[in-house]
Amino acid sequence: MPRALLLENIDPVAVDLLTSAGYEVESIRGALDEDDLIAALDGVTLLGIRSKTQVTAEVLRRRPELVAIGAFCIGTNQIDLVAAAGAGVAVFNAPYSNTRSVVELALAEIILLARRLVDRDRALHAGIWDKSATGSHEIRGRTLGIVGYGNIGSQLSVLAESLGMRVLYYDLEDKLALGNAQRCASLDELLERAETVSLHVDGRGGNAGLFGAEQFARMRPRSLFLNLSRGFVVDHEALRDHILSGHIAGAAVDVFPEEPREQGDPFTSVLRGLPNVVLTPHVGGSTQEAQHDIGRFVAGKLIDYVQSGTTTLSVNLPAVALHGSSAARFALLHRNVPGVLASADVLVTEHGLNVDGQVLATRGELGYAVTDVSAPLPSELIAALRELPETVRLATF
């Protein structure tokens, strides 16, 4: 029975789906470091992780039997995608499943900060009745600036506008504005115009340190700041300084440069204890609805890949989906050089088979071809395909 390993408390629906697909599934609640991960992957072909476990080139080198990795989250920067592709390991994530949950948290936090409800809550828990409208505002008519207009940023744009906010956005790519949102030509323009700034950028290395003292200084006095994207994007010391000076009136932070590995581990941050600051433990996508959908979606992608060779929405391999059925199928991941597909087709013909259907796609240095043939695959043909000098990995179905 093939084996799958799921780490970091992945939703049980993933276990159910993989078990139904014939896998023996082991679930571990927390993350694993490199050495423990290498040991745990002995005999495992499918790995599921979230954001904490690092899948390094060394892990991939030591466990060549690994076939695919599911990132049960949006980000994939915790996986060495180049090394995974080179090893023929497909990687899938969940780019859409928790979008609504993150957006709802952002909206809730904007209202919390605008009404200074965090301070009111703390005061009342301390036995202090502080009924005042000072510093408390409606969000209707306020200007929201969204940095990063992808799946989350664009949906936040629509819902914020439905609450009466004016929306500005900035993205490196020229994204279509939804509703009445206005695109800013630069980050500086957005910072100078927005009264609330919310970050929704991805985990690419170029975003490290995106927001520091210079950017906070450019924001309007007494504005609000949110980061529900990546922890390494923001200089927290600079944010602390601008909150204490009063230049930033409030902040909500869900992600941190360094986060505890396990449930219940101690958490430290220079932002703790600051006025009108909401700190949440990376729970933007942590709703039961989102986690269930992520578990279903990613497990489904892993199963589609191992059962049919489908790589639709893979983050590191060429995207291929061959529909229909035939007597047999093989998927050939190969170096992207001329003539590989022709060589494979010649081998099919030499072994007395006909090609019933075929799809090829390329991505960088890799090509990926899925081929349906008219009869079961002879062992000699399988061996010949594996022996092609350009072959990275061959799978048969």
KEKE-3310 file (N, C-alpha, C; in steps of 0.2 Angstrom, whole numbers, plus 5000, padded with zeros to 4 digits):
npx = (5004:5003:5011:5007:5011:5005:5008:5007:4994:4983:4967:4955:4948:4957:4964:4954:4951:4963:4965:4954:4958:4967:4979:4990:4989:4998:4997:5003:5003:5012:5025:5040:5058:5072:5080:5072:5061:5067:5069:5056:5050:5053:5049:5038:5027:5019:5018:5011:5010:5010:5013:5025:5034:5050:5054:5068:5082:5090:5082:5074:5084:5088:5077:5072:5061:5050:5035:5026:5021:5010:5005:4996:4990:4992:5005:5021:5034:5041:5045:5058:5056:5063:5072:5063:5056:5067:5070:5059:5047:5031:5022:5009:4997:4985:4978:4966:4957:4956:4953:4941:4940:4952:4949:4938:4943:4952:4943:4935:4946:4949:4938:4938:4950:4947:4936:4943:4941:4948:4956:4945:4940:4950:4951:4939:4939:4948:4941:4938:4927:4926:4918:4917:4918:4930:4942:4936:4929:4918:4920:4914:4916:4929:4946:4953:4969:4975:4989:4995:4986:4979:4971:4966:4967:4959:4947:4944:4944:4932:4922:4925:4922:4908:4904:4905:4918:4931:4942:4959:4972:4988:4999:5012:5009:4999:4984:4966:4954:4942:4925:4923:4936:4953:4968:4984:4999:5011:5018:5021:5012:5000:5002:5002:4989:4980:4970:4969:4980:4982:4991:4994:5003:5013:5024:5036:5054:5058:5050:5054:5056:5049:5041:5045:5053:5054:5042:5032:5033:5029:5015:4999:4996:4990:4984:4979:4986:4988:4994:4992:4999:5014:5026:5040:5039:5037:5045:5045:5050:5051:5037:5033:5039:5032:5019:5020:5024:5013:5010:5005:4989:4984:4986:4985:4991:4994:5004:5021:5039:5046:5039:5031:5034:5025:5009:5005:5018:5029:5027:5035:5036:5040:5028:5019:5007:5005:4995:4979:4982:4980:4985:4986:4987:4993:4981:4973:4968:4962:4949:4935:4928:4937:4949:4944:4940:4953:4959:4952:4954:4968:4971:4964:4970:4983:4979:4973:4985:4993:4985:4982:4991:4988:4993:4987:4987:4998:5013:5026:5028:5025:5009:4997:4983:4976:4961:4949:4949:4959:4968:4980:4991:5005:5016:5028:5040:5053:5069:5069:5072:5074:5065:5062:5049:5046:5055:5050:5038:5042:5047:5035:5028:5037:5035:5023:5012:4998:4997:4984:4980:4987:4996:5007:5017:5028:5039:5050:5065:5060:5050:5034:5025:5010:5003:4991:4989:4986:4985:4990:5005:5020:5033:5046:5045:5042:5054:5063:5058:5061:5075:5078:5089:5085:5075:5067:5057:5047:5030:5017:5001)
npy = (4994:5011:5025:5040:5056:5067:5083:5096:5097:5095:5096:5083:5079:5077:5066:5057:5057:5053:5040:5034:5033:5023:5025:5023:5033:5044:5055:5070:5081:5093:5103:5097:5097:5097:5085:5076:5076:5070:5057:5053:5052:5040:5028:5035:5042:5053:5069:5080:5097:5112:5129:5129:5118:5115:5110:5106:5106:5096:5087:5082:5076:5066:5058:5051:5043:5051:5058:5068:5084:5092:5108:5113:5126:5144:5149:5144:5146:5139:5127:5121:5124:5124:5113:5103:5102:5098:5086:5079:5080:5084:5099:5105:5118:5128:5140:5147:5144:5149:5162:5170:5169:5175:5188:5192:5192:5203:5214:5213:5217:5230:5237:5235:5242:5255:5259:5258:5247:5237:5243:5247:5235:5229:5239:5237:5224:5226:5232:5245:5258:5265:5275:5282:5293:5297:5297:5286:5279:5278:5266:5269:5279:5281:5279:5265:5258:5245:5234:5224:5215:5203:5187:5188:5202:5208:5203:5208:5221:5222:5219:5229:5240:5238:5241:5254:5260:5269:5263:5261:5254:5245:5236:5226:5221:5224:5225:5221:5233:5231:5235:5251:5253:5261:5261:5264:5272:5270:5263:5273:5283:5277:5276:5289:5293:5285:5280:5269:5255:5240:5225:5213:5204:5192:5178:5180:5182:5195:5203:5204:5214:5224:5234:5247:5259:5270:5268:5268:5281:5288:5286:5293:5304:5297:5285:5268:5252:5236:5219:5204:5195:5191:5188:5192:5203:5215:5228:5226:5233:5246:5248:5248:5259:5269:5268:5270:5284:5289:5292:5281:5275:5263:5245:5229:5213:5198:5189:5184:5188:5177:5163:5153:5135:5125:5122:5131:5135:5147:5165:5179:5196:5213:5220:5217:5222:5235:5250:5249:5239:5224:5208:5192:5174:5170:5166:5169:5162:5152:5146:5134:5131:5136:5128:5115:5115:5118:5106:5097:5101:5101:5088:5082:5087:5080:5067:5066:5068:5057:5047:5050:5058:5072:5089:5101:5117:5115:5121:5120:5112:5109:5113:5101:5092:5077:5072:5059:5041:5026:5011:5011:5023:5034:5045:5057:5066:5077:5083:5099:5098:5098:5085:5075:5070:5065:5054:5047:5043:5035:5024:5019:5015:5006:4996:4991:4998:5010:5028:5035:5047:5063:5075:5089:5100:5113:5120:5131:5123:5111:5098:5091:5077:5068:5053:5043:5026:5012:4999:4989:4993:4987:4979:4981:4992:5002:5002:5006:5019:5025:5024:5034:5047:5060:5059:5063:5059:5045:5040:5027:5022)
npz = (5000:4995:5003:5013:5020:5031:5038:5051:5056:5046:5038:5042:5031:5020:5024:5023:5009:5003:5009:5004:4991:4992:5000:5013:5027:5037:5050:5057:5070:5072:5064:5056:5058:5047:5048:5055:5046:5035:5040:5043:5030:5025:5014:5009:4997:4995:5001:5013:5018:5028:5032:5040:5039:5031:5015:5009:4997:5001:5008:4997:4989:4998:4998:4986:4982:4984:4977:4975:4982:4993:4997:5009:5009:5004:5001:4994:4997:5007:5001:4991:4976:4963:4965:4968:4956:4948:4953:4949:4956:4959:4964:4973:4978:4987:4980:4981:4991:5004:5003:5005:5019:5024:5019:5026:5039:5038:5035:5047:5056:5051:5055:5069:5072:5068:5076:5088:5096:5102:5112:5120:5124:5132:5142:5148:5152:5162:5171:5169:5165:5150:5141:5127:5112:5107:5095:5088:5073:5059:5045:5033:5019:5021:5015:5008:5005:4995:4995:4983:4973:4971:4972:4985:4988:4978:4981:4993:4990:4983:4993:5003:4996:4995:5008:5009:5008:5000:4987:4984:4975:4973:4962:4956:4944:4930:4935:4932:4937:4950:4952:4958:4961:4961:4952:4958:4953:4959:4974:4983:4980:4983:4997:5001:4999:5005:5019:5027:5026:5018:5017:5005:4998:4989:4993:4987:4985:4983:4990:5003:5017:5012:5018:5028:5039:5030:5022:5031:5036:5025:5025:5028:5042:5057:5052:5048:5048:5041:5040:5033:5025:5023:5035:5034:5026:5033:5043:5059:5070:5065:5063:5076:5082:5075:5079:5093:5092:5087:5074:5067:5069:5073:5071:5063:5064:5057:5053:5056:5056:5063:5069:5081:5081:5086:5093:5107:5110:5116:5112:5105:5102:5097:5096:5105:5117:5113:5111:5103:5094:5085:5087:5079:5078:5065:5058:5047:5037:5044:5046:5049:5037:5027:5030:5028:5014:5008:5012:5005:4992:4989:4992:4982:4971:4972:4971:4958:4951:4954:4949:4936:4930:4929:4929:4932:4938:4945:4954:4950:4939:4921:4915:4912:4906:4901:4894:4894:4890:4889:4884:4891:4900:4900:4908:4905:4911:4907:4901:4894:4879:4861:4851:4861:4862:4850:4850:4860:4855:4844:4850:4856:4844:4839:4848:4845:4848:4847:4847:4856:4861:4866:4875:4877:4887:4891:4903:4907:4910:4909:4901:4899:4895:4892:4888:4880:4875:4864:4870:4884:4893:4888:4898:4892:4885:4894:4901:4891:4889:4901:4901:4891:4888:4892:4901:4916:4926:4925:4924:4925:4920)
capx = (5000:5007:5010:5006:5013:5002:5010:5004:4986:4979:4960:4954:4945:4962:4965:4948:4951:4969:4963:4949:4962:4972:4985:4991:4990:5001:4996:5007:5000:5016:5030:5046:5064:5075:5082:5066:5057:5070:5067:5048:5048:5055:5044:5032:5027:5015:5019:5007:5013:5007:5018:5031:5039:5054:5056:5074:5085:5093:5076:5072:5090:5088:5071:5070:5054:5044:5032:5022:5020:5004:5006:4989:4990:4993:5012:5025:5041:5044:5048:5063:5053:5068:5075:5058:5055:5073:5069:5053:5042:5026:5020:5002:4995:4978:4978:4959:4952:4955:4953:4936:4942:4957:4946:4933:4947:4954:4937:4934:4951:4948:4932:4941:4955:4944:4932:4947:4938:4953:4957:4939:4939:4955:4949:4933:4941:4952:4936:4937:4922:4928:4913:4919:4919:4936:4947:4932:4927:4915:4924:4911:4919:4936:4950:4957:4974:4977:4995:4994:4979:4978:4964:4963:4967:4954:4940:4944:4942:4924:4918:4926:4918:4901:4903:4906:4924:4934:4947:4965:4976:4994:5001:5017:5006:4993:4978:4960:4951:4935:4920:4926:4943:4957:4975:4989:5005:5016:5017:5021:5006:4995:5003:5000:4982:4975:4969:4970:4984:4982:4996:4992:5008:5015:5030:5043:5060:5059:5045:5057:5058:5045:5038:5050:5053:5052:5035:5027:5033:5025:5008:4995:4996:4984:4981:4979:4990:4987:4998:4990:5002:5020:5029:5046:5038:5037:5050:5041:5053:5049:5030:5032:5041:5027:5013:5022:5024:5006:5009:5001:4984:4983:4989:4983:4996:4993:5010:5027:5045:5048:5033:5032:5033:5020:5003:5006:5025:5029:5027:5038:5036:5040:5022:5015:5006:5005:4988:4976:4986:4977:4989:4983:4993:4993:4974:4969:4964:4960:4942:4934:4926:4943:4953:4940:4941:4960:4961:4948:4956:4975:4971:4961:4976:4988:4976:4973:4992:4996:4981:4981:4996:4986:4997:4984:4988:5005:5016:5033:5029:5021:5002:4995:4977:4973:4955:4947:4952:4962:4970:4985:4994:5011:5017:5035:5043:5059:5072:5065:5076:5070:5065:5060:5042:5047:5059:5045:5033:5045:5047:5028:5027:5042:5033:5017:5006:4996:4995:4977:4979:4994:4997:5014:5018:5034:5040:5058:5070:5056:5044:5029:5020:5005:5001:4987:4991:4980:4986:4994:5012:5025:5039:5051:5043:5043:5061:5066:5056:5065:5082:5080:5094:5082:5070:5068:5053:5041:5024:5013:4994)
capy = (5000:5017:5029:5047:5059:5074:5087:5102:5097:5096:5094:5076:5077:5075:5059:5052:5056:5049:5034:5031:5032:5018:5027:5022:5040:5045:5062:5072:5088:5099:5103:5093:5099:5093:5078:5072:5075:5065:5051:5052:5051:5034:5024:5039:5045:5059:5073:5086:5101:5119:5134:5129:5113:5117:5105:5108:5102:5090:5082:5079:5072:5060:5054:5051:5040:5056:5059:5074:5088:5096:5113:5114:5133:5148:5150:5138:5147:5134:5122:5122:5122:5122:5107:5098:5101:5094:5079:5076:5080:5089:5103:5109:5122:5130:5147:5151:5141:5152:5169:5173:5169:5181:5194:5193:5194:5210:5218:5214:5221:5237:5240:5235:5247:5261:5260:5257:5242:5233:5247:5247:5228:5229:5243:5234:5218:5228:5235:5252:5260:5271:5276:5289:5292:5300:5292:5281:5282:5273:5265:5272:5285:5281:5277:5259:5256:5238:5233:5217:5215:5196:5184:5191:5209:5210:5202:5213:5228:5222:5219:5235:5245:5237:5244:5262:5263:5271:5259:5262:5248:5245:5230:5226:5219:5229:5221:5224:5236:5229:5240:5258:5254:5265:5259:5269:5271:5268:5262:5280:5287:5274:5278:5296:5295:5280:5281:5262:5252:5233:5221:5206:5202:5185:5177:5180:5185:5202:5207:5205:5221:5229:5239:5249:5266:5275:5268:5271:5289:5291:5285:5299:5304:5293:5280:5262:5247:5229:5214:5198:5192:5187:5191:5195:5209:5221:5229:5227:5238:5252:5249:5249:5266:5274:5267:5274:5291:5291:5293:5276:5275:5257:5240:5222:5209:5191:5185:5187:5185:5171:5161:5146:5129:5121:5125:5132:5137:5154:5170:5185:5201:5220:5223:5215:5227:5242:5252:5248:5234:5217:5202:5186:5169:5167:5163:5172:5156:5147:5144:5127:5131:5136:5122:5109:5116:5117:5099:5093:5104:5099:5081:5080:5088:5075:5061:5067:5068:5050:5042:5051:5062:5078:5093:5107:5121:5113:5127:5119:5108:5111:5111:5096:5087:5074:5069:5053:5035:5022:5005:5013:5030:5036:5053:5058:5072:5076:5089:5102:5099:5096:5078:5070:5067:5061:5048:5042:5040:5030:5018:5017:5012:5000:4990:4989:5002:5016:5034:5037:5054:5065:5082:5091:5107:5115:5126:5132:5118:5104:5097:5085:5074:5063:5050:5037:5021:5008:4993:4989:4995:4981:4981:4983:4999:5006:5002:5010:5026:5027:5025:5040:5052:5066:5057:5065:5054:5042:5037:5024:5022)
capz = (5000:4995:5010:5012:5026:5032:5044:5053:5057:5040:5039:5041:5024:5016:5026:5021:5002:5002:5011:4999:4985:4992:5003:5021:5029:5044:5051:5063:5071:5071:5059:5057:5055:5041:5049:5056:5040:5031:5043:5042:5023:5023:5011:5008:4991:4995:5007:5014:5024:5028:5031:5044:5037:5026:5011:5006:4992:5004:5009:4991:4987:5002:4998:4979:4981:4985:4970:4975:4988:4993:5001:5011:5011:4998:5000:4993:4998:5011:4997:4986:4970:4958:4967:4967:4949:4945:4955:4946:4962:4958:4970:4972:4983:4987:4979:4981:4995:5010:5001:5009:5026:5025:5018:5032:5045:5036:5036:5054:5059:5050:5059:5076:5073:5067:5082:5094:5100:5106:5118:5124:5127:5137:5148:5152:5156:5168:5176:5168:5160:5146:5136:5123:5105:5105:5091:5085:5067:5054:5040:5027:5017:5022:5009:5009:5000:4995:4991:4981:4970:4968:4974:4992:4988:4974:4984:4999:4986:4982:4999:5006:4993:4997:5015:5008:5007:4993:4987:4980:4975:4969:4961:4951:4937:4928:4936:4931:4943:4951:4955:4957:4963:4957:4952:4959:4948:4963:4981:4987:4978:4988:5004:5003:4998:5009:5027:5029:5021:5020:5013:5002:4993:4989:4997:4983:4989:4982:4994:5009:5019:5007:5022:5033:5041:5025:5020:5037:5036:5020:5026:5031:5050:5061:5047:5050:5045:5042:5036:5033:5019:5025:5040:5032:5022:5037:5048:5065:5074:5063:5065:5084:5083:5072:5083:5099:5090:5086:5067:5065:5074:5074:5067:5064:5061:5057:5051:5059:5053:5066:5072:5085:5077:5089:5096:5114:5111:5118:5106:5107:5097:5099:5095:5110:5122:5110:5110:5097:5090:5085:5085:5078:5077:5058:5057:5042:5033:5049:5048:5047:5030:5023:5030:5024:5007:5007:5012:4999:4985:4988:4992:4976:4966:4973:4969:4951:4948:4954:4946:4929:4928:4928:4933:4932:4944:4949:4955:4948:4933:4916:4916:4907:4908:4895:4896:4890:4893:4884:4887:4896:4899:4903:4909:4904:4913:4904:4900:4888:4873:4855:4849:4866:4861:4844:4852:4864:4850:4840:4855:4856:4838:4839:4852:4842:4850:4843:4851:4856:4863:4869:4877:4879:4889:4893:4908:4909:4908:4909:4897:4902:4890:4894:4882:4880:4870:4863:4873:4890:4891:4889:4902:4888:4883:4900:4903:4886:4891:4907:4899:4887:4892:4894:4906:4923:4929:4921:4928:4921:4923)
cpx = (5004:5006:5010:5008:5010:5005:5006:4997:4982:4972:4959:4951:4951:4964:4960:4949:4957:4968:4959:4953:4967:4978:4984:4993:4993:5000:5000:5005:5005:5021:5036:5052:5067:5077:5076:5061:5060:5068:5060:5046:5050:5049:5038:5033:5023:5016:5014:5009:5008:5013:5025:5036:5043:5056:5062:5077:5088:5088:5075:5078:5090:5082:5068:5063:5048:5042:5029:5022:5014:5005:4998:4988:4991:5000:5015:5032:5044:5046:5053:5060:5057:5070:5069:5057:5061:5073:5063:5047:5037:5024:5014:5001:4987:4977:4972:4955:4951:4954:4947:4937:4947:4954:4941:4937:4950:4949:4936:4939:4951:4943:4935:4945:4951:4939:4936:4944:4942:4955:4951:4938:4944:4954:4944:4935:4945:4948:4936:4932:4924:4924:4915:4920:4925:4940:4943:4929:4923:4920:4921:4914:4926:4940:4954:4962:4976:4984:4995:4987:4977:4971:4962:4962:4961:4947:4939:4942:4934:4920:4919:4922:4910:4899:4904:4912:4927:4940:4952:4968:4983:4997:5007:5015:5000:4987:4971:4956:4944:4931:4923:4933:4948:4964:4979:4995:5011:5014:5017:5015:5000:4996:5001:4993:4977:4975:4970:4974:4984:4987:4993:4996:5010:5022:5036:5048:5060:5054:5048:5058:5054:5043:5042:5048:5051:5045:5030:5027:5029:5017:5005:4995:4989:4981:4982:4983:4988:4991:4995:4993:5008:5023:5036:5045:5039:5042:5046:5044:5051:5041:5029:5034:5035:5021:5014:5022:5017:5005:5005:4996:4983:4985:4986:4988:4995:4999:5016:5034:5047:5041:5034:5030:5027:5015:5006:5014:5024:5030:5030:5037:5036:5033:5017:5014:5005:4997:4986:4979:4983:4983:4985:4988:4992:4986:4970:4965:4962:4953:4940:4932:4933:4948:4950:4941:4948:4961:4958:4952:4963:4975:4969:4966:4981:4985:4975:4980:4994:4991:4980:4986:4994:4990:4994:4985:4994:5009:5024:5033:5024:5014:4999:4989:4975:4967:4953:4950:4955:4965:4976:4988:5001:5013:5025:5037:5051:5062:5069:5070:5072:5071:5063:5054:5042:5050:5054:5040:5036:5045:5040:5027:5031:5039:5025:5011:5005:4995:4988:4976:4986:4993:5004:5014:5025:5034:5047:5062:5066:5051:5040:5024:5016:5002:4997:4989:4985:4980:4990:5001:5016:5031:5045:5051:5044:5050:5065:5064:5060:5073:5083:5084:5091:5076:5072:5064:5048:5036:5020:5006:4990)
cpy = (5006:5021:5037:5050:5066:5077:5093:5102:5099:5093:5087:5074:5075:5068:5055:5051:5052:5042:5030:5029:5027:5019:5025:5029:5040:5053:5064:5079:5094:5098:5099:5097:5095:5086:5074:5071:5070:5058:5049:5050:5044:5030:5028:5042:5052:5063:5079:5090:5108:5124:5133:5124:5115:5111:5107:5103:5095:5085:5079:5075:5066:5055:5054:5047:5045:5058:5066:5077:5092:5101:5115:5122:5137:5147:5144:5140:5143:5128:5124:5120:5120:5115:5101:5097:5097:5087:5075:5076:5086:5093:5106:5113:5123:5137:5151:5149:5145:5160:5172:5174:5175:5187:5196:5195:5201:5215:5219:5218:5228:5240:5240:5241:5254:5263:5260:5252:5238:5236:5247:5240:5227:5233:5240:5228:5220:5232:5243:5254:5266:5272:5283:5288:5295:5295:5287:5283:5276:5272:5268:5278:5286:5278:5271:5258:5249:5237:5225:5216:5208:5194:5187:5198:5211:5209:5207:5220:5228:5223:5226:5240:5244:5240:5252:5264:5265:5266:5261:5255:5249:5238:5230:5225:5224:5225:5225:5227:5233:5234:5247:5259:5257:5262:5265:5267:5269:5267:5269:5284:5284:5276:5285:5298:5290:5282:5275:5259:5244:5229:5215:5204:5195:5184:5177:5184:5193:5207:5207:5212:5226:5235:5241:5256:5271:5275:5270:5278:5292:5291:5292:5298:5301:5288:5273:5257:5240:5225:5207:5194:5188:5191:5195:5202:5216:5222:5231:5232:5245:5254:5251:5257:5271:5273:5271:5282:5294:5293:5287:5275:5268:5252:5234:5218:5202:5186:5188:5184:5178:5169:5154:5141:5125:5125:5125:5135:5145:5159:5176:5190:5208:5223:5222:5221:5234:5244:5251:5244:5227:5212:5196:5181:5166:5163:5166:5167:5151:5147:5137:5126:5131:5130:5116:5110:5115:5109:5095:5095:5101:5092:5078:5081:5082:5068:5061:5066:5061:5045:5044:5056:5069:5083:5100:5111:5119:5120:5126:5115:5111:5109:5107:5092:5084:5070:5063:5047:5031:5016:5006:5020:5030:5043:5053:5065:5072:5083:5092:5104:5096:5088:5073:5066:5063:5054:5044:5039:5035:5024:5015:5013:5006:4994:4989:4992:5008:5022:5036:5044:5056:5073:5083:5098:5107:5120:5126:5126:5111:5104:5091:5083:5068:5060:5044:5033:5016:5001:4993:4990:4989:4984:4984:4990:5004:5007:5007:5018:5029:5028:5030:5045:5058:5065:5059:5060:5051:5039:5033:5023:5016)
cpz = (5000:5001:5008:5020:5026:5038:5045:5053:5051:5041:5038:5034:5019:5018:5023:5013:5000:5004:5006:4992:4986:4996:5011:5023:5036:5044:5058:5064:5070:5065:5061:5054:5050:5042:5051:5050:5035:5033:5042:5035:5021:5020:5009:5001:4990:5002:5007:5020:5023:5028:5035:5042:5031:5022:5007:5000:4995:5006:5002:4988:4991:5001:4990:4977:4981:4978:4970:4982:4988:4999:5003:5013:5004:4996:4998:4994:5003:5008:4992:4979:4964:4959:4966:4960:4946:4947:4953:4951:4960:4964:4968:4978:4983:4986:4980:4988:5002:5009:5005:5016:5028:5024:5023:5038:5044:5037:5043:5058:5057:5054:5067:5077:5072:5073:5088:5099:5105:5113:5123:5128:5133:5143:5152:5155:5162:5173:5175:5163:5156:5140:5133:5116:5102:5101:5087:5079:5063:5049:5033:5025:5017:5016:5011:5003:5001:4991:4990:4979:4967:4971:4980:4991:4984:4977:4990:4996:4985:4988:5003:5003:4994:5004:5015:5008:5000:4993:4982:4980:4971:4968:4956:4944:4936:4929:4934:4937:4944:4954:4953:4960:4958:4958:4953:4955:4952:4970:4985:4986:4983:4995:5006:5002:5003:5016:5030:5024:5023:5015:5011:4997:4994:4993:4993:4987:4988:4986:5001:5011:5015:5011:5028:5035:5036:5023:5025:5037:5031:5021:5030:5039:5052:5056:5051:5046:5046:5037:5038:5027:5022:5030:5039:5028:5026:5042:5055:5070:5072:5064:5072:5085:5080:5076:5089:5098:5089:5078:5064:5070:5077:5069:5068:5060:5062:5056:5054:5056:5056:5070:5076:5080:5079:5092:5104:5115:5112:5111:5109:5101:5100:5099:5101:5115:5120:5110:5103:5092:5091:5083:5085:5076:5070:5056:5052:5038:5038:5051:5046:5040:5026:5023:5027:5017:5004:5007:5006:4992:4984:4988:4985:4970:4966:4970:4961:4948:4948:4950:4938:4926:4927:4933:4933:4938:4948:4949:4952:4941:4928:4917:4911:4910:4901:4897:4891:4893:4887:4888:4893:4895:4902:4903:4909:4906:4911:4903:4894:4882:4867:4854:4854:4864:4855:4846:4856:4859:4846:4844:4855:4850:4837:4843:4851:4845:4846:4849:4850:4857:4867:4870:4879:4881:4891:4898:4910:4906:4907:4904:4900:4897:4893:4888:4883:4874:4870:4866:4879:4888:4893:4894:4898:4886:4889:4902:4898:4887:4896:4905:4894:4891:4895:4899:4913:4928:4924:4926:4923:4924:4920)
residu = (MET:PRO:ARG:ALA:LEU:LEU:LEU:GLU:ASN:ILE:ASP:PRO:VAL:ALA:VAL:ASP:LEU:LEU:THR:SER:ALA:GLY:TYR:GLU:VAL:GLU:SER:ILE:ARG:GLY:ALA:LEU:ASP:GLU:ASP:ASP:LEU:ILE:ALA:ALA:LEU:ASP:GLY:VAL:THR:LEU:LEU:GLY:ILE:ARG:SER:LYS:THR:GLN:VAL:THR:ALA:GLU:VAL:LEU:ARG:ARG:ARG:PRO:GLU:LEU:VAL:ALA:ILE:GLY:ALA:PHE:CYS:ILE:GLY:THR:ASN:GLN:ILE:ASP:LEU:VAL:ALA:ALA:ALA:GLY:ALA:GLY:VAL:ALA:VAL:PHE:ASN:ALA:PRO:TYR:SER:ASN:THR:ARG:SER:VAL:VAL:GLU:LEU:ALA:LEU:ALA:GLU:ILE:ILE:LEU:LEU:ALA:ARG:ARG:LEU:VAL:ASP:ARG:ASP:ARG:ALA:LEU:HIS:ALA:GLY:ILE:TRP:ASP:LYS:SER:ALA:THR:GLY:SER:HIS:GLU:ILE:ARG:GLY:ARG:THR:LEU:GLY:ILE:VAL:GLY:TYR:GLY:ASN:ILE:GLY:SER:GLN:LEU:SER:VAL:LEU:ALA:GLU:SER:LEU:GLY:MET:ARG:VAL:LEU:TYR:TYR:ASP:LEU:GLU:ASP:LYS:LEU:ALA:LEU:GLY:ASN:ALA:GLN:ARG:CYS:ALA:SER:LEU:ASP:GLU:LEU:LEU:GLU:ARG:ALA:GLU:THR:VAL:SER:LEU:HIS:VAL:ASP:GLY:ARG:GLY:GLY:ASN:ALA:GLY:LEU:PHE:GLY:ALA:GLU:GLN:PHE:ALA:ARG:MET:ARG:PRO:ARG:SER:LEU:PHE:LEU:ASN:LEU:SER:ARG:GLY:PHE:VAL:VAL:ASP:HIS:GLU:ALA:LEU:ARG:ASP:HIS:ILE:LEU:SER:GLY:HIS:ILE:ALA:GLY:ALA:ALA:VAL:ASP:VAL:PHE:PRO:GLU:GLU:PRO:ARG:GLU:GLN:GLY:ASP:PRO:PHE:THR:SER:VAL:LEU:ARG:GLY:LEU:PRO:ASN:VAL:VAL:LEU:THR:PRO:HIS:VAL:GLY:GLY:SER:THR:GLN:GLU:ALA:GLN:HIS:ASP:ILE:GLY:ARG:PHE:VAL:ALA:GLY:LYS:LEU:ILE:ASP:TYR:VAL:GLN:SER:GLY:THR:THR:THR:LEU:SER:VAL:ASN:LEU:PRO:ALA:VAL:ALA:LEU:HIS:GLY:SER:SER:ALA:ALA:ARG:PHE:ALA:LEU:LEU:HIS:ARG:ASN:VAL:PRO:GLY:VAL:LEU:ALA:SER:ALA:ASP:VAL:LEU:VAL:THR:GLU:HIS:GLY:LEU:ASN:VAL:ASP:GLY:GLN:VAL:LEU:ALA:THR:ARG:GLY:GLU:LEU:GLY:TYR:ALA:VAL:THR:ASP:VAL:SER:ALA:PRO:LEU:PRO:SER:GLU:LEU:ILE:ALA:ALA:LEU:ARG:GLU:LEU:PRO:GLU:THR:VAL:ARG:LEU:ALA:THR:PHE)
# end
